[in-house]
């Protein structure tokens, strides 16, 4: 696993509850999915602490349409989610995007 992906996964692990049904899908793809099929974008504060993230993964579900999962805190979460989507996805490509209901407005824009 690449050093950057490993370090990013360690940084975002605190944003997920690994055994929670709410976070199970995001935790799997962001923390455990194949490193060769996972790209991770982490939004950090000025001290370098992870605030939010998006994992974009090539999966067996649909080889031609990547799956994107993201998490952001409740406060400013929609703004952070919109930043992740703008900076992590190609504008002309389609994706399966999975977000918590609170972040849905970022995807609907």
DSSP file (Angstrom, degrees, kcal/mol; ACC not computed):
  #  RESIDUE AA STRUCTURE BP1 BP2  ACC     N-H-->O    O-->H-N    N-H-->O    O-->H-N    TCO  KAPPA ALPHA  PHI   PSI    X-CA   Y-CA   Z-CA
    1    1 A X              0   0    0      0, 0.0    33,-0.0     0, 0.0    35,-0.0   0.000 360.0 360.0 360.0 137.4    0.0    0.0    0.0
    2    2 A X     >  -     0   0    0      1,-0.1     4,-2.6    33,-0.1     5,-0.2  -0.285 360.0-122.7 -63.4 147.9    1.3    3.4   -0.9
    3    3 A X  H  > S+     0   0    0      1,-0.2     4,-2.8     2,-0.2     5,-0.2   0.903 111.0  50.3 -58.9 -43.0    2.6    5.5    2.0
    4    4 A X  H  > S+     0   0    0      2,-0.2     4,-2.8     1,-0.2     5,-0.2   0.933 111.8  46.0 -64.7 -46.3    0.2    8.4    1.2
    5    5 A X  H  > S+     0   0    0      2,-0.2     4,-2.7     1,-0.2    -1,-0.2   0.919 114.0  49.8 -62.4 -42.6   -2.9    6.1    1.1
    6    6 A X  H  X S+     0   0    0     -4,-2.6     4,-2.1     2,-0.2    -2,-0.2   0.939 113.5  45.1 -60.4 -48.1   -1.8    4.4    4.3
    7    7 A X  H  X S+     0   0    0     -4,-2.8     4,-2.2     1,-0.2    -2,-0.2   0.901 113.6  49.9 -64.1 -41.4   -1.3    7.7    6.1
    8    8 A X  H  X S+     0   0    0     -4,-2.8     4,-2.1    -5,-0.2    -1,-0.2   0.900 109.5  51.5 -64.1 -40.3   -4.6    9.1    4.7
    9    9 A X  H  X S+     0   0    0     -4,-2.7     4,-1.2     1,-0.2    -2,-0.2   0.898 109.9  49.4 -64.2 -39.0   -6.5    6.0    5.8
   10   10 A X  H  < S+     0   0    0     -4,-2.1     4,-0.5     1,-0.2    -1,-0.2   0.901 110.8  51.2 -63.5 -40.3   -5.0    6.4    9.3
   11   11 A X  H  < S+     0   0    0     -4,-2.2     3,-0.4     1,-0.2    39,-0.2   0.863 114.1  41.4 -67.0 -37.1   -6.0   10.0    9.4
   12   12 A X  H >< S+     0   0    0     -4,-2.1     3,-2.2     1,-0.2     4,-0.4   0.625  89.9  87.3 -88.5 -12.1   -9.6    9.4    8.4
   13   13 A X  G >< S+     0   0    0     -4,-1.2     3,-1.3     1,-0.3    -1,-0.2   0.835  84.0  59.9 -56.1 -32.0  -10.2    6.4   10.5
   14   14 A X  G 3  S+     0   0    0     -4,-0.5    -1,-0.3    -3,-0.4    -2,-0.1   0.682  97.1  60.6 -70.1 -16.5  -11.2    8.7   13.4
   15   15 A X  G <  S+     0   0    0     -3,-2.2     2,-0.3    -4,-0.1    -1,-0.2   0.533 102.3  62.4 -86.4  -6.4  -14.0   10.1   11.3
   16   16 A X  S <  S-     0   0    0     -3,-1.3     2,-0.8    -4,-0.4     3,-0.1  -0.884  71.3-139.1-122.5 149.8  -15.7    6.6   11.0
   17   17 A X    >   -     0   0    0     -2,-0.3     3,-2.0     1,-0.1     6,-0.3  -0.911  20.8-157.3-104.3 103.4  -17.2    4.2   13.4
   18   18 A X  T 3  S+     0   0    0     -2,-0.8    -1,-0.1     1,-0.3    10,-0.1   0.750  88.2  40.5 -57.1 -30.6  -15.9    0.9   11.9
   19   19 A X  T 3  S+     0   0    0     -3,-0.1     2,-0.4     8,-0.0    -1,-0.3   0.263  89.8 108.6-104.8  11.9  -18.7   -1.3   13.5
   20   20 A X    X>  -     0   0    0     -3,-2.0     4,-1.0     1,-0.1     3,-0.7  -0.744  66.4-140.6 -89.5 132.4  -21.6    1.1   12.9
   21   21 A X  T 34 S+     0   0    0     -2,-0.4     4,-0.5     1,-0.2     3,-0.3   0.848 103.6  59.2 -57.6 -32.7  -24.2    0.1   10.3
   22   22 A X  T 34 S+     0   0    0      1,-0.2     4,-0.3     2,-0.1    -1,-0.2   0.856 117.0  30.5 -62.8 -35.5  -24.3    3.8    9.3
   23   23 A X  T <> S+     0   0    0     -3,-0.7     4,-3.3    -6,-0.3     5,-0.3   0.402  90.3 101.3-105.0   0.9  -20.6    3.9    8.4
   24   24 A X  H  X S+     0   0    0     -4,-1.0     4,-2.4    -3,-0.3     5,-0.2   0.911  86.0  42.2 -58.2 -48.3  -20.0    0.3    7.4
   25   25 A X  H  > S+     0   0    0     -4,-0.5     4,-2.4     2,-0.2     5,-0.3   0.939 118.3  45.1 -65.6 -47.0  -20.0    0.9    3.6
   26   26 A X  H  > S+     0   0    0     -4,-0.3     4,-2.8     1,-0.2     5,-0.3   0.904 113.4  51.4 -63.3 -41.0  -17.9    4.1    3.8
   27   27 A X  H  X>S+     0   0    0     -4,-3.3     4,-2.4     2,-0.2     5,-0.6   0.917 110.3  49.0 -63.5 -42.9  -15.5    2.4    6.3
   28   28 A X  I  X>S+     0   0    0     -4,-2.4     4,-2.3    -5,-0.3     5,-1.6   0.972 118.0  37.8 -60.9 -53.6  -15.0   -0.6    4.0
   29   29 A X  I  <5S+     0   0    0     -4,-2.4     4,-0.2     3,-0.2    -2,-0.2   0.888 122.8  41.7 -69.4 -38.0  -14.3    1.4    0.9
   30   30 A X  I  <5S+     0   0    0     -4,-2.8    -1,-0.2    -5,-0.3    -3,-0.2   0.857 130.3  22.8 -77.1 -34.4  -12.3    4.2    2.5
   31   31 A X  I  <5S+     0   0    0     -4,-2.4    -3,-0.2    -5,-0.3    -2,-0.2   0.735 133.6  21.9-106.1 -25.8  -10.3    2.0    4.9
   32   32 A X  I  <<S+     0   0    0     -4,-2.3    -3,-0.2    -5,-0.6     3,-0.1   0.595  83.4 111.0-125.5 -13.9  -10.1   -1.6    3.5
   33   33 A X  S   <S-     0   0    0     -5,-1.6     5,-0.1    -4,-0.2    26,-0.0  -0.264  86.7 -68.7 -65.8 154.8  -10.8   -1.6   -0.3
   34   34 A X    >   -     0   0    0      1,-0.2     3,-1.3     3,-0.1    -1,-0.2  -0.101  38.6-138.8 -46.7 130.4   -7.9   -2.5   -2.6
   35   35 A X  G >  S+     0   0    0      1,-0.3     3,-0.6     2,-0.2    -1,-0.2   0.762 103.0  57.8 -65.8 -24.2   -5.3    0.2   -2.6
   36   36 A X  G 3  S+     0   0    0      1,-0.2    -1,-0.3     3,-0.0    -2,-0.1   0.618 112.9  39.7 -80.3 -10.9   -4.9   -0.2   -6.4
   37   37 A X  G <  S+     0   0    0     -3,-1.3    21,-2.1    20,-0.0     2,-0.4   0.145 103.3  83.1-121.1  17.7   -8.6    0.5   -6.9
   38   38 A X  E <   -A   57   0A   0     -3,-0.6     2,-0.4    19,-0.2    19,-0.2  -0.985  48.2-173.6-129.8 130.4   -9.0    3.3   -4.3
   39   39 A X  E     -A   56   0A   0     17,-2.5    17,-2.9    -2,-0.4     2,-0.5  -0.981  14.7-160.5-116.6 135.1   -8.3    7.0   -4.5
   40   40 A X  E     -A   55   0A   0     -2,-0.4     2,-0.5    15,-0.2    15,-0.2  -0.964   9.2-168.8-123.1 127.3   -8.7    9.0   -1.4
   41   41 A X  E     -A   54   0A   0     13,-2.9    13,-2.2    -2,-0.5     2,-0.5  -0.969  11.2-167.1-114.2 123.5   -9.2   12.8   -1.1
   42   42 A X  E     -A   53   0A   0     -2,-0.5     2,-0.6    11,-0.2    11,-0.2  -0.941  12.8-150.5-117.0 128.9   -8.8   14.2    2.4
   43   43 A X  E     -A   52   0A   0      9,-2.5     8,-3.3    -2,-0.5     9,-1.6  -0.875  26.9-171.1 -95.6 123.2   -9.9   17.7    3.4
   44   44 A X  E     -A   50   0A   0     -2,-0.6     6,-0.2     6,-0.2     2,-0.1  -0.778  20.0-121.8-118.0 157.3   -7.7   18.9    6.3
   45   45 A X    >   -     0   0    0      4,-2.3     3,-1.8    -2,-0.3    -1,-0.1  -0.238  49.0 -84.6 -83.2-177.7   -7.6   21.8    8.6
   46   46 A X  T 3  S+     0   0    0      1,-0.3    -1,-0.1     2,-0.1    -2,-0.0   0.705 130.3  53.4 -65.6 -19.7   -4.6   24.2    9.0
   47   47 A X  T 3  S-     0   0    0      2,-0.1    -1,-0.3     0, 0.0    -3,-0.0   0.457 120.9-106.0 -92.0  -2.4   -2.9   21.8   11.4
   48   48 A X  S <  S+     0   0    0     -3,-1.8     2,-0.3     1,-0.3    -2,-0.1   0.514  71.0 144.0  91.9   4.9   -3.2   18.8    9.0
   49   49 A X        -     0   0    0      1,-0.1    -4,-2.3     2,-0.0    -1,-0.3  -0.601  56.7-108.8 -79.3 138.5   -6.0   17.0   10.8
   50   50 A X  E     +A   44   0A   0     -2,-0.3    -6,-0.2    -6,-0.2     3,-0.1  -0.474  39.9 169.9 -68.5 129.3   -8.6   15.3    8.6
   51   51 A X  E     -     0   0A   0     -8,-3.3    22,-0.5     1,-0.4     2,-0.3   0.715  66.2 -10.5-106.6 -35.4  -11.9   17.0    8.6
   52   52 A X  E     -AB  43  72A   0     -9,-1.6    -9,-2.5    20,-0.2    -1,-0.4  -0.958  62.9-166.4-157.6 167.4  -13.7   15.2    5.8
   53   53 A X  E     -AB  42  71A   0     18,-2.2    18,-2.0    -2,-0.3     2,-0.4  -0.988  13.4-152.0-156.7 163.1  -12.9   12.7    3.0
   54   54 A X  E     -AB  41  70A   0    -13,-2.2   -13,-2.9    -2,-0.3     2,-0.5  -0.979  10.0-159.6-139.4 130.8  -14.1   11.1   -0.2
   55   55 A X  E     -AB  40  69A   0     14,-2.8    14,-2.3    -2,-0.4     2,-0.5  -0.943   4.3-163.6-107.1 129.1  -13.0    7.6   -1.4
   56   56 A X  E     -AB  39  68A   0    -17,-2.9   -17,-2.5    -2,-0.5     2,-0.4  -0.967  18.8-178.0-113.9 120.5  -13.4    6.9   -5.1
   57   57 A X  E     -AB  38  67A   0     10,-3.2    10,-2.9    -2,-0.5     2,-0.6  -0.934  31.6-137.3-128.7 140.1  -13.3    3.2   -5.9
   58   58 A X        -     0   0    0    -21,-2.1     2,-0.2    -2,-0.4     5,-0.1  -0.852  41.3-179.9 -87.9 125.6  -13.4    0.9   -8.8
   59   59 A X        -     0   0    0      3,-0.6     3,-0.3    -2,-0.6     6,-0.2  -0.754  45.0-114.8-125.3 169.0  -15.6   -2.0   -7.8
   60   60 A X  S    S+     0   0    0     -2,-0.2     3,-0.3     1,-0.2    -1,-0.1   0.619 106.9  76.0 -75.7 -14.0  -17.0   -5.2   -9.1
   61   61 A X  S    S-     0   0    0      1,-0.3     2,-0.3     2,-0.1    -1,-0.2   0.926 121.9  -5.6 -62.0 -45.3  -20.4   -3.7   -8.8
   62   62 A X    >   -     0   0    0     -3,-0.3     3,-0.8     3,-0.1    -3,-0.6  -0.792  62.8-166.2-153.5 104.4  -19.8   -1.6  -11.9
   63   63 A X  T 3  S+     0   0    0     -3,-0.3     3,-0.1    -2,-0.3    -1,-0.1   0.723  90.9  45.2 -66.5 -21.3  -16.4   -1.6  -13.5
   64   64 A X  T 3  S+     0   0    0      1,-0.2     2,-0.5    -6,-0.0    -1,-0.2   0.541 109.5  54.4-102.1  -8.7  -17.1    1.4  -15.7
   65   65 A X  S <  S-     0   0    0     -3,-0.8    -1,-0.2    -6,-0.2    -6,-0.2  -0.907  82.4-139.9-129.1 103.8  -18.8    3.7  -13.1
   66   66 A X        -     0   0    0     -2,-0.5    30,-2.8    28,-0.4     2,-0.5  -0.149  13.2-124.4 -62.5 156.3  -16.7    4.2   -9.9
   67   67 A X  E     -Bc  57  96A   0    -10,-2.9   -10,-3.2    28,-0.2     2,-0.5  -0.875  23.4-163.8-100.7 132.2  -18.3    4.3   -6.5
   68   68 A X  E     -Bc  56  97A   0     28,-3.5    30,-3.1    -2,-0.5     2,-0.4  -0.977   8.3-179.6-119.7 127.9  -17.7    7.4   -4.3
   69   69 A X  E     +Bc  55  98A   0    -14,-2.3   -14,-2.8    -2,-0.5     2,-0.3  -0.965   9.5 178.5-121.1 142.3  -18.3    7.5   -0.6
   70   70 A X  E     -B   54   0A   0     28,-1.3    30,-0.4    -2,-0.4     2,-0.4  -0.986  15.8-165.0-145.3 157.0  -17.8   10.6    1.5
   71   71 A X  E     +B   53   0A   0    -18,-2.0   -18,-2.2    -2,-0.3     2,-0.3  -0.995  12.4 166.2-139.0 143.0  -18.1   11.8    5.0
   72   72 A X  E     -B   52   0A   0     -2,-0.4   -20,-0.2   -20,-0.2     5,-0.1  -0.975  40.9 -93.5-150.8 152.7  -18.0   15.3    6.5
   73   73 A X        -     0   0    0    -22,-0.5     7,-0.2    -2,-0.3     4,-0.1  -0.184  36.1-111.2 -66.7 162.8  -19.0   16.7    9.9
   74   74 A X  S >  S+     0   0    0      2,-0.1     3,-1.2     3,-0.1     2,-0.4   0.930 102.9  72.5 -60.8 -47.8  -22.4   18.1   10.5
   75   75 A X  T 3  S-     0   0    0      1,-0.3    -2,-0.2     2,-0.1     0, 0.0  -0.594 126.3  -9.9 -72.3 123.3  -21.2   21.7   10.8
   76   76 A X  T 3> S+     0   0    0     -2,-0.4     4,-2.3     1,-0.1    -1,-0.3   0.645  95.6 137.2  62.9  16.9  -20.3   22.9    7.3
   77   77 A X  H <>  +     0   0    0     -3,-1.2     4,-2.8     1,-0.2     5,-0.2   0.881  65.8  50.9 -62.8 -40.8  -20.7   19.4    6.1
   78   78 A X  H  > S+     0   0    0     -4,-0.4     4,-2.3     2,-0.2    -1,-0.2   0.902 111.4  48.8 -66.1 -39.6  -22.5   20.3    2.9
   79   79 A X  H  > S+     0   0    0      2,-0.2     4,-2.0     1,-0.2    -2,-0.2   0.920 113.9  45.8 -64.5 -43.7  -19.8   22.9    2.0
   80   80 A X  H  X S+     0   0    0     -4,-2.3     4,-2.5     2,-0.2    -2,-0.2   0.908 112.1  51.5 -66.0 -40.8  -17.0   20.4    2.6
   81   81 A X  H  X S+     0   0    0     -4,-2.8     4,-2.5     1,-0.2    -2,-0.2   0.904 109.0  50.8 -62.5 -41.2  -18.8   17.7    0.7
   82   82 A X  H  X S+     0   0    0     -4,-2.3     4,-2.5     2,-0.2    -1,-0.2   0.900 109.5  51.1 -63.4 -40.0  -19.3   20.0   -2.3
   83   83 A X  H  X S+     0   0    0     -4,-2.0     4,-2.3     2,-0.2    -2,-0.2   0.930 110.5  49.0 -61.0 -46.0  -15.5   20.8   -2.1
   84   84 A X  H  X S+     0   0    0     -4,-2.5     4,-1.7     1,-0.2     5,-0.2   0.917 112.2  47.9 -60.2 -44.7  -14.7   17.1   -2.2
   85   85 A X  H  X S+     0   0    0     -4,-2.5     4,-1.4     1,-0.2    -1,-0.2   0.918 113.5  47.1 -63.9 -44.1  -17.0   16.4   -5.1
   86   86 A X  H  < S+     0   0    0     -4,-2.5    -1,-0.2     1,-0.2    -2,-0.2   0.881 121.3  36.7 -63.9 -38.3  -15.6   19.4   -7.1
   87   87 A X  H  < S+     0   0    0     -4,-2.3    -1,-0.2    -5,-0.2    -2,-0.2   0.586 122.2  41.0 -93.8 -11.5  -12.0   18.4   -6.4
   88   88 A X  H  < S+     0   0    0     -4,-1.7     2,-0.4    -5,-0.2    -3,-0.2   0.562 102.0  65.9-115.5  -9.8  -12.2   14.6   -6.5
   89   89 A X  S  < S-     0   0    0     -4,-1.4     2,-0.4    -5,-0.2    -1,-0.0  -0.898  77.5-118.9-118.6 144.8  -14.5   13.8   -9.4
   90   90 A X    >   -     0   0    0     -2,-0.4     3,-1.4     1,-0.1    -3,-0.1  -0.655  25.0-134.4 -77.2 131.7  -14.1   14.2  -13.2
   91   91 A X  T 3  S+     0   0    0     -2,-0.4    -1,-0.1     1,-0.3    -5,-0.0   0.746 100.5  44.5 -63.3 -25.2  -16.9   16.5  -14.4
   92   92 A X  T 3  S+     0   0    0      2,-0.1     2,-0.3    -3,-0.0    -1,-0.3   0.385  97.9  87.3-101.6   5.3  -17.8   14.4  -17.5
   93   93 A X  S <  S-     0   0    0     -3,-1.4     2,-0.3   -28,-0.0   -28,-0.1  -0.782  71.1-130.2-105.4 147.6  -17.7   11.0  -15.8
   94   94 A X        -     0   0    0     -2,-0.3   -28,-0.4   -30,-0.2     2,-0.3  -0.722  27.5-176.7 -96.6 150.5  -20.7    9.4  -14.0
   95   95 A X        -     0   0    0     -2,-0.3     2,-0.7   -30,-0.2   -28,-0.2  -0.934  34.0-120.1-138.3 156.0  -20.3    7.9  -10.5
   96   96 A X  E     -c   67   0A   0    -30,-2.8   -28,-3.5    -2,-0.3     2,-0.5  -0.935  40.3-164.3 -91.6 117.6  -22.3    6.0   -7.9
   97   97 A X  E     -c   68   0A   0     -2,-0.7     2,-0.5   -30,-0.2   -28,-0.2  -0.926  10.8-171.0-113.3 126.4  -22.3    8.4   -5.0
   98   98 A X  E     +c   69   0A   0    -30,-3.1   -28,-1.3    -2,-0.5     2,-0.3  -0.965  18.2 155.6-119.7 119.0  -23.2    7.3   -1.5
   99   99 A X        -     0   0    0     -2,-0.5   -28,-0.1   -30,-0.2     2,-0.1  -0.930  47.1 -95.8-135.7 158.2  -23.6    9.9    1.2
  100  100 A X    >   -     0   0    0    -30,-0.4     3,-1.9    -2,-0.3     4,-0.5  -0.421  46.7-105.9 -66.2 153.3  -25.5   10.3    4.5
  101  101 A X  G >  S+     0   0    0      1,-0.3     3,-1.2     2,-0.2     4,-0.3   0.819 118.7  63.1 -52.7 -34.0  -28.8   12.0    4.1
  102  102 A X  G 3  S+     0   0    0      1,-0.2     3,-0.3     2,-0.1    -1,-0.3   0.760 105.7  45.7 -64.5 -23.5  -27.4   15.2    5.7
  103  103 A X  G X> S+     0   0    0     -3,-1.9     3,-1.4     1,-0.2     4,-0.8   0.428  81.8 101.5 -98.7  -0.5  -24.9   15.6    2.8
  104  104 A X  H X> S+     0   0    0     -3,-1.2     4,-2.1    -4,-0.5     3,-0.9   0.841  70.8  65.0 -55.4 -37.7  -27.4   14.9    0.0
  105  105 A X  H 3> S+     0   0    0     -4,-0.3     4,-0.7    -3,-0.3    -1,-0.3   0.829  96.8  57.7 -57.3 -29.4  -27.8   18.6   -0.9
  106  106 A X  H <4 S+     0   0    0     -3,-1.4    -1,-0.3     1,-0.2     3,-0.2   0.852 110.4  42.9 -67.1 -33.4  -24.1   18.7   -1.9
  107  107 A X  H << S+     0   0    0     -3,-0.9    -2,-0.2    -4,-0.8    -1,-0.2   0.826 108.1  58.8 -80.8 -33.1  -24.8   15.9   -4.5
  108  108 A X  H  <        0   0    0     -4,-2.1    -1,-0.2     1,-0.3    -2,-0.2   0.609 360.0 360.0 -74.6 -12.6  -28.0   17.4   -5.7
  109  109 A X     <        0   0    0     -4,-0.7    -1,-0.3    -3,-0.2    -2,-0.1   0.487 360.0 360.0 -70.5 360.0  -26.4   20.7   -6.8
